[in-house]
C-alpha cells in the first residue's frame, strides 16, 4: 500500500528521528507513534536517475537489508525456505491484492520459486522478481485489452450475477477465461455505481440540469470508467524497474513485521523534510492500495478537522477544484491524488467520498494552513445542571515533543500547566482525553504519568536478547492527587497506550472508552543501508526502518496486538470494526516478561471500579443516543461483511436503497446535550478573545464537545466516583 499526506506531515506518524547509536537515552527520545502500517507499497520514488537495471547495486541492496534485519530486528527470522514461502505469498498478495491479474495457471508457473527466494536473496539475484514482472506486464496488456473490449459496447444488467469485492475472500481465477468473466462483473459494478451516483444527483431538489435516460447514463458511465482505467493502467505500465523492485524488497521486510520497511534515498529525504515542514493543505493523511485512496488520519487543527465531515476510513472517489467537474481518482498514484487535493490557502476542494457504511457524500473543504495550536494540550471546565461541581477536562491529541537542542515544545510541560490551571479552578476531578491520540514521545509520556503517582516504574522497553530497560518516574512529587479518568478509543496508540496501561495497573485512574486501543507495542529506528558496503559507486542505497524493541506494562504484559482494555467500555461506532494492529499481517505476537514491583498511595480507584461499571452500564442502556451508536456499530459490522455485491440492475439499486435508508437513520444522531455545561478556563479567555479566528475555532470546539456523548458519560462516571468517595469517607 501507499501512504501520503495532504499536509506536509509524513504519512508515517510514528517515527521521531533516532540516532544510530544504541544508547538508552536516545532510544527514549525515539518512541514511535501510530500510523503508516503498510510500507511495502508506499509512495515510491526512483532512487537513481537511471531506470535501467544495476545488478551490483540491487545485489548489495538486498544483502544489506537481510544484514540489517538479522542484526537489528527485535524478532529476526532465519533466512530459510520458510521465510522464502512467506515472502513468495506475501509479495504476490501485495502485487495483486484484488486478484485481478494473476490466475492459478500464472501462479503455477511461479511455484517453482517458492522455496528459492532465500537463496536468491543471499546470492543477490532476482530471477523470481524478473519472472513476476514478465507475467505482470503480460497481465496488464491482456486485461487492458479485455476492459477496453467490454466497455466498448452497452453492458447487460438483466442477468442475476454477483461479484466478490474482497480479494481475500475470492478464490483466484483458474484461467484466463474465468478471469475475463470476473473483469466483466467488476466493470459492471463500477458502471452501476456511477449510474447510481448520477441518478442521485438528478433526484436532488436543487438539480437544474437535463435529466438523462438510462441508456445515456449507461453510455456516459462506461466512458468515464474507461477513462479511469486507461489512466490507472498508464501509471502501472509507466513504473520502472526501481519502483517495482521496492515492492519486492518491502515484501522481504514486511514479513518480519508491518512497521519495518525500506525507504529509497529520495523517500527518506522526503520523510525528513516532512517531519519538520509546516502543515498546509486540508490536513489529512491518505493511504492507497493501488486502486483506492483511503483517509487514515485527520490532522488535529487542519481544515478537514475543523470541517468535521471527512473521517478516517473514508474512501476518496473523486476530487474537484471549486465548482469544476470532479475528477475520478480511482487507480491514481497517491502522489497524483494528493496533488489534486492540495492547493493554495483559501481555495476550495470538493471530495466525493464513500463512507464505511457504503454511503456517498460530497465534502467541501477550504484549504488552509494547519493551526498547530489545535494539536496542543488544552483544557475545559465541565459540569452538569444537576451537579455544579467542577470537573477538569484535558484534551491531548498527540504526544508532541521538540527534540532539537532548543526543546521549544513538550506535551508533558503543557499538560503540567493545564493541571495547575485546573487546580486553581478548584476542580474535583480530571478527565484526560487521549482518543485518536496516535502517540509520540516516550520521554514525555513517562514524565506525564509521573504527575499522578509519587514515583515508580511506568513502562519496560526491551531490546532483543537484553534485559528490559525500566523507564520510571523518579520525581516523588504528585502534581494531581484527585480522581482521574483516561479516555481512549481504537485510534489511541503507543504512548497513549503506555500511560493508560500504567495508570490502570497502578489503580490510579479509570480507563473509559471504546472496546480496545490500537495495539502497537513496538519501537522502530532507521538504519542507513550505506553502512553495509564500502563501495561508493552504488551509494546511496537508502534506509530501512527496523523494529528494534517492544514495550511492556509494569505487570509484564504487553499492549502489542492486544492494546489496553478499558475498565468501562462505551458504545463506539468502530467497536466491532477490525482496526489497528489486528488488521496487519505479520504483526508481532503479544508476549510477556517478568512483572515489576510497584505501588502508589495517592488515590486508588480499584475498589470503586465494579460499582462504577454497573452504574454506567445502566445509564448507557437507558440512553437513546448510546443505543443508536450501538446499532450503528452493528450496522458497520454488517456492511463490512457484505462484500458479495449484485451486478443485476434491480438487485443493485435495491441494495443501494436499503443501505441509504439505513444510513439516514443514523444521520445527526449526535445532538447538543442540554444537561452538559462546558466552559473555558478563566485563565484562557484573554488569549482566546485576543484573536477572532482563534475565538471562532474555540467556539467550534466547544460546540463539538457539547455533542460528545462519551465525554458526557465520562463526566457522569467521575461524578459517581466523587460521590462514592464521599460515602466511603463517612464510614
C-alpha positions as CSV (number, residue, x, y, z in Angstrom):
1,X,0.0,0.0,0.0
2,X,1.0,3.6,-0.4
3,X,0.6,6.3,2.1
4,X,0.9,10.0,1.9
5,X,-0.3,13.3,3.3
6,X,-2.2,16.2,2.0
7,X,-0.5,18.3,4.6
8,X,3.3,18.4,4.7
9,X,3.4,16.0,7.6
10,X,4.7,12.5,6.8
11,X,2.3,9.6,6.2
12,X,4.0,7.7,9.0
13,X,3.1,9.5,12.2
14,X,5.1,7.0,14.2
15,X,8.7,8.0,13.8
16,X,10.7,10.5,15.7
17,X,14.3,10.5,14.5
18,X,16.6,8.0,16.1
19,X,20.3,8.4,16.2
20,X,22.3,5.5,15.0
21,X,23.8,5.0,18.5
22,X,22.4,2.3,20.7
23,X,22.1,4.3,23.9
24,X,19.0,4.0,26.1
25,X,18.8,7.8,26.5
26,X,18.5,8.3,22.7
27,X,16.0,5.5,22.4
28,X,13.8,7.1,25.0
29,X,13.7,10.1,22.8
30,X,12.8,8.0,19.8
31,X,9.5,6.4,20.8
32,X,7.2,5.8,17.9
33,X,3.6,6.6,17.5
34,X,0.8,5.1,15.3
35,X,0.3,5.2,11.6
36,X,2.0,4.1,8.4
37,X,1.5,0.4,8.8
38,X,1.9,-0.9,5.3
39,X,5.2,0.3,3.9
40,X,6.0,-2.2,1.2
41,X,3.9,-0.4,-1.4
42,X,4.2,3.1,0.0
43,X,4.8,6.1,-2.3
44,X,7.9,5.2,-4.3
45,X,10.5,7.4,-6.0
46,X,13.2,6.4,-8.4
47,X,16.4,6.0,-6.4
48,X,18.7,6.9,-9.3
49,X,18.5,9.0,-12.4
50,X,18.8,5.8,-14.5
51,X,15.8,3.4,-14.6
52,X,17.8,0.6,-16.1
53,X,18.9,-2.5,-14.1
54,X,22.0,-2.2,-11.9
55,X,22.7,-5.7,-10.8
56,X,25.6,-4.8,-8.5
57,X,23.5,-2.2,-6.7
58,X,20.5,-4.4,-6.4
59,X,22.6,-7.3,-5.0
60,X,24.2,-5.1,-2.4
61,X,20.8,-3.6,-1.5
62,X,19.0,-6.9,-0.8
63,X,22.1,-8.3,1.1
64,X,22.2,-5.1,3.1
65,X,18.5,-5.4,4.0
66,X,19.0,-9.0,5.1
67,X,22.0,-8.0,7.2
68,X,20.1,-5.2,8.9
69,X,17.2,-7.4,9.7
70,X,19.5,-10.1,11.1
71,X,21.5,-7.6,13.2
72,X,18.8,-5.3,14.5
73,X,15.3,-6.7,14.2
74,X,13.6,-7.5,17.6
75,X,12.5,-10.9,16.3
76,X,14.7,-11.9,13.4
77,X,13.7,-14.8,11.3
78,X,16.0,-17.4,9.8
79,X,16.6,-16.7,6.1
80,X,15.4,-20.2,5.0
81,X,12.8,-21.9,3.0
82,X,10.0,-21.0,5.4
83,X,10.9,-17.3,5.0
84,X,11.0,-17.8,1.3
85,X,7.5,-19.2,1.2
86,X,6.2,-16.3,3.4
87,X,7.8,-13.7,1.1
88,X,6.6,-15.5,-2.0
89,X,2.9,-15.4,-1.0
90,X,3.1,-12.1,0.7
91,X,4.6,-10.4,-2.3
92,X,2.1,-11.9,-4.7
93,X,-0.7,-10.9,-2.5
94,X,0.5,-7.3,-2.4
95,X,1.2,-7.3,-6.1
96,X,-2.3,-8.5,-6.9
97,X,-4.4,-7.7,-3.9
98,X,-7.7,-7.8,-5.8
99,X,-6.8,-10.9,-7.7
100,X,-7.4,-9.0,-11.0
101,X,-4.2,-10.0,-12.8
102,X,-2.9,-13.4,-12.0
103,X,-4.7,-16.7,-12.5
104,X,-4.0,-20.1,-10.9
105,X,-2.2,-21.0,-14.1
106,X,0.1,-18.0,-13.7
107,X,0.8,-18.8,-10.0
108,X,1.6,-22.4,-11.0
109,X,4.4,-21.1,-13.3
110,X,5.9,-19.2,-10.3
111,X,5.6,-22.0,-7.7
112,X,9.0,-23.4,-8.8
113,X,10.5,-20.4,-6.9
114,X,8.5,-20.8,-3.7
115,X,11.5,-22.2,-1.7
116,X,14.2,-20.4,-3.6
117,X,13.8,-16.7,-2.6
118,X,16.1,-17.0,0.4
119,X,18.9,-18.5,-1.8
120,X,18.3,-15.8,-4.5
121,X,18.5,-13.0,-1.9
122,X,21.7,-14.3,-0.4
123,X,23.2,-14.6,-3.9
124,X,21.9,-11.1,-4.8
125,X,19.9,-12.3,-7.8
126,X,16.3,-11.5,-8.8
127,X,15.2,-14.4,-11.0
128,X,11.8,-14.7,-9.3
129,X,11.2,-10.9,-9.3
130,X,12.1,-10.7,-13.0
131,X,9.7,-13.6,-13.8
132,X,6.8,-12.0,-11.9
133,X,7.4,-8.7,-13.8
134,X,7.2,-10.5,-17.1
135,X,3.9,-12.1,-16.1
136,X,2.7,-8.9,-14.6
137,X,3.4,-6.9,-17.8
138,X,1.7,-9.6,-19.8
139,X,-1.3,-9.5,-17.5
140,X,-1.5,-5.7,-17.9
141,X,-1.5,-6.0,-21.6
142,X,-4.1,-8.8,-21.6
143,X,-6.5,-7.2,-19.1
144,X,-6.3,-3.8,-20.8
145,X,-7.5,-5.4,-24.0
146,X,-10.3,-7.0,-22.0
147,X,-11.6,-3.9,-20.3
148,X,-11.5,-1.9,-23.5
149,X,-13.4,-4.6,-25.3
150,X,-16.0,-4.9,-22.5
151,X,-16.6,-1.2,-22.2
152,X,-16.8,-0.6,-25.9
153,X,-20.5,-1.7,-26.1
154,X,-23.5,-1.5,-23.8
155,X,-23.5,-3.7,-20.8
156,X,-26.3,-6.2,-20.0
157,X,-27.5,-5.8,-16.4
158,X,-30.5,-8.1,-16.8
159,X,-28.9,-11.4,-15.6
160,X,-28.6,-12.2,-11.9
161,X,-24.9,-12.2,-11.0
162,X,-22.6,-11.2,-8.1
163,X,-19.0,-10.1,-7.7
164,X,-16.9,-10.7,-4.6
165,X,-15.3,-7.3,-3.8
166,X,-12.9,-8.6,-1.1
167,X,-9.8,-10.1,-2.7
168,X,-9.1,-12.2,0.5
169,X,-12.5,-13.9,0.2
170,X,-12.5,-14.5,-3.5
171,X,-10.6,-17.6,-4.9
172,X,-8.2,-16.8,-7.6
173,X,-9.5,-17.3,-11.2
174,X,-8.4,-20.7,-12.6
175,X,-7.6,-19.5,-16.1
176,X,-7.9,-16.5,-18.5
177,X,-11.5,-17.3,-19.4
178,X,-12.7,-17.2,-15.8
179,X,-10.6,-14.1,-15.1
180,X,-12.1,-12.3,-18.1
181,X,-15.6,-13.1,-16.8
182,X,-14.7,-11.5,-13.5
183,X,-13.4,-8.4,-15.2
184,X,-16.8,-8.1,-16.9
185,X,-18.5,-8.3,-13.4
186,X,-16.1,-5.8,-11.9
187,X,-16.7,-3.3,-14.7
188,X,-20.5,-3.8,-14.5
189,X,-20.4,-3.0,-10.8
190,X,-18.3,0.2,-11.3
191,X,-20.6,1.4,-14.2
192,X,-23.6,0.7,-12.0
193,X,-22.1,2.7,-9.2
194,X,-21.5,5.7,-11.5
195,X,-25.1,5.5,-12.8
196,X,-26.4,5.3,-9.3
197,X,-24.5,8.4,-8.2
198,X,-25.6,10.4,-11.2
199,X,-29.3,9.4,-10.6
200,X,-29.0,10.5,-7.0
201,X,-27.7,13.9,-8.2
202,X,-30.5,14.2,-10.6
203,X,-33.1,13.5,-7.9
204,X,-31.9,16.3,-5.7
205,X,-34.3,19.3,-5.5
206,X,-31.6,21.8,-6.4
207,X,-30.6,19.8,-9.6
208,X,-31.2,22.1,-12.6
209,X,-29.6,20.2,-15.5
210,X,-31.0,17.9,-18.0
211,X,-32.2,14.5,-16.6
212,X,-30.8,11.8,-18.7
213,X,-32.3,8.4,-19.6
214,X,-30.9,5.1,-18.6
215,X,-29.3,4.5,-22.0
216,X,-27.5,7.8,-21.9
217,X,-26.4,7.3,-18.3
218,X,-25.0,3.8,-19.1
219,X,-23.0,5.1,-22.1
220,X,-21.5,8.0,-20.1
221,X,-20.7,5.8,-17.1
222,X,-18.9,3.3,-19.4
223,X,-16.9,6.2,-21.0
224,X,-15.9,7.5,-17.5
225,X,-14.9,4.1,-16.3
226,X,-12.8,3.6,-19.5
227,X,-11.0,6.9,-18.8
228,X,-10.3,5.9,-15.2
229,X,-8.9,2.5,-16.2
230,X,-6.8,4.0,-19.0
231,X,-5.2,6.4,-16.5
232,X,-4.7,3.6,-14.0
233,X,-3.1,1.3,-16.5
234,X,-0.9,4.0,-17.9
235,X,0.5,4.6,-14.5
236,X,1.1,0.9,-13.8
237,X,2.8,0.5,-17.2
238,X,5.0,3.5,-16.6
239,X,6.5,2.2,-13.4
240,X,10.2,1.5,-14.0
241,X,12.2,-1.4,-12.5
242,X,13.4,0.5,-9.5
243,X,9.9,1.5,-8.4
244,X,8.7,-2.1,-8.8
245,X,11.7,-3.5,-7.0
246,X,10.9,-1.5,-3.9
247,X,7.7,-3.5,-3.6
248,X,9.7,-6.8,-3.7
249,X,12.2,-5.5,-1.2
250,X,9.5,-4.4,1.1
251,X,7.9,-7.9,0.9
252,X,11.1,-9.2,2.5
253,X,11.0,-6.6,5.2
254,X,7.2,-6.8,5.6
255,X,7.1,-10.5,6.7
256,X,9.2,-9.5,9.7
257,X,6.6,-7.0,10.9
258,X,4.3,-4.4,9.4
259,X,6.1,-1.4,10.9
260,X,9.5,-2.1,9.3
261,X,10.1,-1.0,5.7
262,X,12.6,0.0,3.0
263,X,12.9,3.7,2.1
264,X,14.7,4.8,-1.1
265,X,17.1,7.8,-0.7
266,X,14.5,10.2,-2.2
267,X,11.7,8.8,0.0
268,X,13.9,9.1,3.2
269,X,14.8,12.7,2.2
270,X,11.1,13.5,1.7
271,X,10.3,11.9,5.1
272,X,12.9,14.1,6.9
273,X,11.7,17.2,5.2
274,X,8.1,16.4,6.0
275,X,8.9,15.8,9.7
276,X,10.0,19.4,10.0
277,X,7.8,21.1,7.5
278,X,4.8,23.2,8.2
279,X,1.4,21.8,7.7
280,X,-0.6,23.0,4.6
281,X,-3.5,21.7,2.6
282,X,-6.6,20.1,4.2
283,X,-4.8,18.2,7.0
284,X,-5.4,14.6,6.2
285,X,-3.2,11.5,5.7
286,X,-4.0,9.1,2.9
287,X,-3.2,5.5,2.1
288,X,-3.5,3.8,-1.3
289,X,-3.8,0.1,-2.1
290,X,-3.1,0.7,-5.7
291,X,-6.8,1.2,-6.6
292,X,-8.5,3.1,-3.9
293,X,-7.3,6.0,-1.8
294,X,-8.4,5.9,1.9
295,X,-8.2,8.5,4.6
296,X,-6.2,7.1,7.5
297,X,-5.9,10.2,9.8
298,X,-7.3,13.7,10.2
299,X,-4.6,16.1,11.5
300,X,-5.8,18.0,14.5
301,X,-6.2,21.7,13.7
302,X,-6.3,21.2,10.0
303,X,-9.2,22.3,7.7
304,X,-10.6,18.8,7.5
305,X,-10.5,18.5,11.3
306,X,-12.4,21.8,11.6
307,X,-14.9,21.0,8.9
308,X,-15.8,17.7,10.7
309,X,-17.2,15.7,7.8
310,X,-14.1,13.9,6.4
311,X,-13.2,10.9,8.6
312,X,-10.7,8.0,8.8
313,X,-11.7,5.1,6.6
314,X,-13.4,7.4,4.1
315,X,-12.5,6.3,0.5
316,X,-11.9,9.2,-1.8
317,X,-13.6,8.6,-5.2
318,X,-13.4,12.0,-6.9
319,X,-11.7,15.3,-6.4
320,X,-13.0,18.7,-7.8
321,X,-11.4,22.1,-7.7
322,X,-14.1,24.6,-6.5
323,X,-17.1,24.4,-8.9
324,X,-15.2,22.5,-11.6
325,X,-16.2,19.0,-12.8
326,X,-15.0,16.2,-10.4
327,X,-12.1,14.0,-11.5
328,X,-12.3,10.3,-10.7
329,X,-9.2,9.3,-8.8
330,X,-9.8,5.5,-8.7
331,X,-6.5,3.9,-9.6
332,X,-4.4,7.1,-9.4
333,X,-1.0,7.1,-7.8
334,X,-1.3,8.5,-4.4
335,X,1.0,11.4,-5.3
336,X,-1.4,12.4,-8.0
337,X,-4.4,12.2,-5.7
338,X,-2.5,14.4,-3.1
339,X,-1.6,16.9,-5.8
340,X,-5.2,17.3,-6.8
341,X,-6.3,17.8,-3.1
342,X,-3.6,20.2,-2.2
343,X,-3.8,23.8,-3.3
344,X,-3.5,27.5,-2.3
345,X,-4.8,28.6,1.0
346,X,-8.4,29.9,0.7
347,X,-9.4,27.8,-2.3
348,X,-12.0,25.0,-2.1
349,X,-11.6,21.4,-2.9
350,X,-14.6,19.1,-3.1
351,X,-14.1,15.4,-2.2
352,X,-16.6,12.7,-3.2
353,X,-16.1,10.0,-0.6
354,X,-17.6,6.7,0.2
355,X,-18.2,6.2,3.9
356,X,-17.5,2.9,5.6
357,X,-21.3,2.2,5.5
358,X,-21.3,2.5,1.7
359,X,-23.0,5.8,1.5
360,X,-21.6,8.5,-0.9
361,X,-21.0,12.1,0.3
362,X,-19.6,15.2,-1.2
363,X,-17.5,17.2,1.2
364,X,-16.3,20.8,0.5
365,X,-13.1,21.9,2.4
366,X,-11.4,25.3,2.2
367,X,-7.7,24.8,2.1
368,X,-5.6,26.4,4.8
369,X,-2.5,26.2,6.9
370,X,-3.0,23.8,9.8
371,X,-3.2,25.7,13.0
372,X,-0.8,23.9,15.3
373,X,-2.5,25.3,18.4
374,X,-5.3,22.9,17.8
375,X,-2.8,20.0,18.2
376,X,-1.6,21.2,21.6
377,X,-2.9,20.3,25.0
378,X,-5.9,22.4,26.2
379,X,-8.5,22.2,28.9
380,X,-12.1,23.0,29.8
381,X,-14.3,23.0,32.9
382,X,-17.2,20.5,32.8
383,X,-20.3,20.2,35.0
384,X,-24.0,19.2,34.7
385,X,-27.1,21.2,35.5
386,X,-27.9,18.8,38.4
387,X,-24.3,18.9,39.8
388,X,-22.4,22.1,39.8
389,X,-19.1,20.5,41.0
390,X,-16.3,21.5,38.5
391,X,-14.6,18.7,36.7
392,X,-11.4,19.4,34.7
393,X,-11.0,18.2,31.1
394,X,-7.7,18.0,29.3
395,X,-7.6,17.3,25.6
396,X,-4.3,15.9,24.3
397,X,-4.4,15.0,20.5
398,X,-0.8,13.7,20.4
399,X,2.4,13.3,22.5
400,X,4.3,16.0,20.8
401,X,7.8,17.0,21.6
402,X,10.7,19.1,20.2
403,X,13.9,17.0,20.2
404,X,16.1,19.9,19.0
405,X,18.6,21.5,21.4
406,X,16.1,24.4,21.9
407,X,13.4,22.0,23.0
408,X,10.6,24.5,22.4
409,X,7.6,22.2,22.7
410,X,6.7,19.5,25.2
411,X,3.3,18.0,25.7
412,X,4.3,17.0,29.3
413,X,5.2,20.6,30.1
414,X,1.9,21.8,28.6
415,X,-0.2,19.2,30.4
416,X,1.5,20.2,33.7
417,X,0.5,23.8,33.0
418,X,-3.1,22.7,32.3
419,X,-3.2,20.8,35.6
420,X,-2.1,23.8,37.5
421,X,-4.7,26.0,35.9
422,X,-7.4,23.4,36.7
423,X,-6.3,23.2,40.3
424,X,-6.7,26.9,40.5
425,X,-10.2,26.5,39.3
426,X,-10.7,24.0,42.3
427,X,-11.8,21.1,40.1
428,X,-12.9,17.9,41.9
429,X,-11.6,15.5,39.3
430,X,-9.8,15.5,35.9
431,X,-10.6,13.7,32.7
432,X,-7.6,13.2,30.3
433,X,-8.8,12.6,26.8
434,X,-6.4,10.5,24.6
435,X,-9.0,9.5,22.0
436,X,-7.4,9.4,18.5
437,X,-4.0,10.2,20.0
438,X,-1.6,8.2,17.9
439,X,1.4,8.5,20.3
440,X,4.7,10.2,20.2
441,X,7.4,11.0,22.7
442,X,8.2,8.3,25.3
443,X,10.1,10.8,27.3
444,X,7.0,12.9,27.7
445,X,4.6,10.0,28.4
446,X,6.9,8.8,31.2
447,X,7.1,12.2,32.7
448,X,3.3,12.8,32.3
449,X,2.4,9.5,34.0
450,X,4.5,10.7,37.0
451,X,2.2,13.6,37.5
452,X,-0.3,11.3,39.1
453,X,1.9,9.0,41.3
454,X,4.7,9.5,43.8
455,X,7.3,7.6,41.8
456,X,7.9,4.3,40.3
457,X,8.1,2.3,37.0
458,X,6.0,3.4,34.1
459,X,7.0,1.1,31.2
460,X,9.5,-1.6,30.3
461,X,11.3,-1.3,27.0
462,X,13.0,-4.5,25.9
463,X,15.6,-5.0,23.1
464,X,16.5,-8.4,21.6
465,X,18.5,-10.6,23.9
466,X,18.8,-7.9,26.6
467,X,17.1,-7.4,29.9
468,X,14.3,-4.8,29.8
469,X,15.1,-1.2,30.5
470,X,12.8,0.3,33.1
471,X,11.5,3.8,32.3
472,X,10.4,5.2,35.6
473,X,9.2,8.4,37.2
474,X,11.9,9.4,39.7
475,X,10.2,12.6,40.8
476,X,8.4,12.0,44.2
477,X,6.1,15.0,43.7
478,X,2.5,14.3,42.8
479,X,1.1,17.2,40.7
480,X,-2.5,15.9,40.9
481,X,-3.8,13.6,43.6
482,X,-7.5,13.5,42.9
483,X,-9.9,11.3,40.9
484,X,-8.8,10.7,37.4
485,X,-10.3,9.2,34.2
486,X,-8.4,8.5,31.0
487,X,-10.5,8.3,27.8
488,X,-9.3,6.1,24.9
489,X,-10.5,4.6,21.6
490,X,-9.3,2.3,18.8
491,X,-7.0,5.1,17.5
492,X,-5.3,5.6,20.8
493,X,-1.9,4.1,20.3
494,X,1.7,3.7,21.5
495,X,2.3,6.5,24.1
496,X,-1.4,6.7,24.7
497,X,-1.5,3.0,25.5
498,X,1.5,3.3,27.8
499,X,0.0,6.0,30.1
500,X,-3.4,4.3,30.0
501,X,-1.8,1.0,30.9
502,X,0.4,2.4,33.6
503,X,-2.4,4.3,35.4
504,X,-4.7,1.3,35.1
505,X,-2.1,-1.0,36.6
506,X,-1.4,1.3,39.5
507,X,-5.2,1.6,40.1
508,X,-4.7,5.3,39.7
509,X,-7.3,6.0,37.0
510,X,-10.4,4.6,35.5
511,X,-9.9,3.9,31.8
512,X,-13.0,4.7,29.8
513,X,-13.8,4.3,26.1
514,X,-14.1,2.0,23.1
515,X,-13.7,-1.7,23.3
516,X,-9.9,-1.6,22.7
517,X,-7.0,0.6,21.8
518,X,-4.8,0.3,18.7
519,X,-2.3,-2.3,20.0
520,X,1.1,-1.0,18.8
521,X,3.7,-2.0,21.3
522,X,6.9,-1.7,19.2
523,X,9.7,0.8,18.6
524,X,11.4,1.4,15.3
525,X,14.6,3.1,14.1
526,X,16.2,3.9,10.8
527,X,19.3,2.1,9.6
528,X,21.4,3.5,6.8
529,X,22.0,0.8,4.2
530,X,25.1,2.5,3.0
531,X,26.8,1.1,6.1
532,X,26.5,-2.4,4.5
533,X,29.0,-1.6,1.8
534,X,32.3,0.3,1.3
535,X,31.7,0.6,-2.5
536,X,31.0,4.3,-3.2
537,X,29.8,3.7,-6.7
538,X,26.5,2.1,-5.6
539,X,25.6,4.7,-2.9
540,X,23.2,5.9,-1.8
541,X,21.2,2.7,-1.2
542,X,18.5,4.2,1.0
543,X,17.5,3.3,4.6
544,X,15.5,0.7,6.4
545,X,13.1,1.3,9.3
546,X,13.5,-1.6,11.6
547,X,11.5,-2.7,14.7
548,X,14.1,-2.9,17.4
549,X,12.2,-3.1,20.7
550,X,8.9,-4.0,22.3
551,X,7.5,-2.2,25.3
552,X,5.7,-3.9,28.2
553,X,3.5,-2.9,31.0
554,X,4.8,-2.9,34.5
555,X,2.8,-6.1,35.1
556,X,5.0,-7.7,32.4
557,X,2.1,-7.9,29.9
558,X,2.3,-6.1,26.5
559,X,0.0,-3.8,24.7
560,X,1.2,-5.3,21.4
561,X,-1.7,-6.5,19.4
562,X,-4.0,-6.7,22.4
563,X,-4.0,-3.0,23.2
564,X,-5.5,-1.7,26.5
565,X,-9.0,-2.9,27.5
566,X,-10.8,-0.1,29.2
567,X,-12.3,-0.6,32.7
568,X,-15.6,0.8,31.4
569,X,-16.4,0.1,27.7
570,X,-18.8,2.6,26.0
571,X,-20.6,2.1,22.7
572,X,-18.5,3.3,19.8
573,X,-19.1,3.2,16.0
574,X,-15.9,1.1,15.5
575,X,-16.3,-1.3,18.4
576,X,-16.9,-4.2,16.0
577,X,-14.7,-2.9,13.2
578,X,-11.3,-4.5,12.9
579,X,-8.8,-1.7,13.3
580,X,-5.3,-1.2,14.4
581,X,-2.5,-3.8,14.8
582,X,-5.1,-6.6,14.4
583,X,-5.6,-5.6,10.8
584,X,-1.9,-6.1,9.9
585,X,-0.4,-9.3,8.5
586,X,2.8,-10.5,10.3
587,X,2.2,-8.3,13.4
588,X,4.5,-9.3,16.2
589,X,2.7,-11.5,18.7
590,X,1.8,-10.4,22.3
591,X,4.3,-11.8,24.8
592,X,5.0,-11.2,28.5
593,X,8.1,-10.7,30.7
594,X,8.6,-10.6,34.4
595,X,6.4,-8.1,36.3
596,X,7.9,-5.3,38.3
597,X,7.2,-4.3,41.9
598,X,5.1,-1.2,42.0
599,X,2.6,0.7,44.3
600,X,1.1,4.1,44.9
601,X,-0.7,5.7,47.9
602,X,-2.1,8.7,46.1
603,X,-5.6,7.6,45.2
604,X,-6.7,4.0,44.3
605,X,-9.8,3.6,42.3
606,X,-9.8,-0.2,42.2
607,X,-12.4,-0.7,45.0
608,X,-14.8,1.5,43.0
609,X,-14.5,0.1,39.5
610,X,-17.2,-2.6,39.6
611,X,-19.8,-0.2,41.1
612,X,-18.8,2.5,38.5
613,X,-19.2,-0.1,35.7
614,X,-22.7,-1.1,37.0
615,X,-24.0,2.5,37.2
616,X,-22.5,3.5,33.9
617,X,-24.0,0.4,32.2
618,X,-27.5,1.2,33.4
619,X,-27.2,4.8,32.1
620,X,-25.9,3.6,28.8
621,X,-28.6,1.0,28.4
622,X,-31.3,3.7,29.0
623,X,-29.7,6.3,26.8
624,X,-31.3,6.6,23.3
625,X,-28.1,8.1,21.7
626,X,-25.9,5.3,23.0
627,X,-28.4,2.7,21.8
628,X,-28.2,4.3,18.3
629,X,-24.4,4.3,18.4
630,X,-24.5,0.6,19.3
631,X,-27.0,-0.1,16.4
632,X,-24.7,1.9,14.1
633,X,-21.7,-0.1,15.2
634,X,-23.6,-3.4,14.4
635,X,-24.6,-1.9,11.0
636,X,-20.9,-1.1,10.3
637,X,-20.0,-4.7,11.0
638,X,-22.7,-6.0,8.7
639,X,-21.7,-3.6,5.9
640,X,-18.0,-4.7,6.2
641,X,-19.0,-8.3,5.9
642,X,-21.3,-7.6,2.9
643,X,-18.7,-7.9,0.2
644,X,-20.6,-10.0,-2.3
645,X,-22.3,-7.4,-4.5
646,X,-25.0,-7.7,-7.1
647,X,-24.4,-6.6,-10.7
648,X,-28.0,-7.0,-11.8
649,X,-29.8,-3.7,-12.2
650,X,-32.8,-4.1,-9.9
651,X,-30.8,-6.0,-7.2
652,X,-28.1,-3.4,-7.2
653,X,-30.4,-0.4,-6.8
654,X,-32.5,-2.3,-4.2
655,X,-29.4,-2.9,-2.1
656,X,-28.2,0.7,-2.5
657,X,-31.6,2.0,-1.4
658,X,-31.6,-0.3,1.6
659,X,-28.1,0.9,2.6
660,X,-29.1,4.5,2.2
661,X,-32.2,4.2,4.2
662,X,-30.2,2.5,7.0
663,X,-27.6,5.3,6.8
664,X,-30.2,8.0,7.1
665,X,-31.4,6.6,10.4
666,X,-28.1,7.5,11.9
667,X,-27.6,10.9,10.4
668,X,-27.3,13.7,13.0
669,X,-27.6,11.2,15.9
670,X,-25.3,13.4,18.0
671,X,-27.1,16.5,19.2
672,X,-26.2,19.1,21.8
673,X,-26.5,17.6,25.3
674,X,-28.6,20.0,27.3
675,X,-27.5,18.7,30.7
676,X,-23.8,19.2,29.9
677,X,-22.2,22.5,30.8
678,X,-18.9,23.4,29.2
679,X,-16.7,26.5,29.9
680,X,-13.3,27.8,29.1
681,X,-10.9,28.4,31.9
682,X,-10.8,31.9,33.2
683,X,-7.0,31.9,32.6
684,X,-7.5,31.1,28.9
685,X,-10.2,33.6,28.0
686,X,-7.9,36.6,27.3
687,X,-5.8,34.6,24.9
688,X,-8.9,33.1,23.2
689,X,-10.6,36.5,22.8
690,X,-7.4,38.3,21.5
691,X,-7.8,36.8,18.0
692,X,-11.1,36.5,16.1
693,X,-10.1,33.3,14.3
694,X,-8.9,31.7,17.5
695,X,-12.2,32.6,19.1
696,X,-14.1,31.1,16.2
697,X,-12.1,27.9,16.4
698,X,-12.7,27.7,20.2
699,X,-16.4,28.1,19.6
700,X,-16.4,25.3,17.1
701,X,-14.5,23.1,19.6
702,X,-16.9,23.8,22.4
703,X,-19.8,23.1,20.0
704,X,-18.2,19.7,19.2
705,X,-17.7,18.8,22.8
706,X,-21.3,19.7,23.6
707,X,-22.4,16.8,21.4
708,X,-19.8,14.4,22.8
709,X,-21.9,11.7,24.4
710,X,-18.9,9.6,25.5
711,X,-17.4,12.7,27.2
712,X,-20.7,13.3,28.9
713,X,-20.8,9.7,30.2
714,X,-17.2,10.0,31.4
715,X,-18.2,13.1,33.3
716,X,-21.1,11.2,35.0
717,X,-18.7,8.4,35.9
718,X,-16.5,11.0,37.5
719,X,-19.4,12.3,39.5
720,X,-20.2,8.8,40.6
721,X,-16.6,8.4,41.7
722,X,-16.6,11.6,43.7
723,X,-20.0,10.6,45.3
724,X,-18.7,7.1,46.2
725,X,-15.5,8.5,47.7
726,X,-17.6,10.8,49.8
727,X,-19.8,7.9,51.1
728,X,-16.7,5.8,51.8
729,X,-15.1,8.6,53.8
730,X,-18.2,8.9,56.1
731,X,-18.0,5.3,57.2
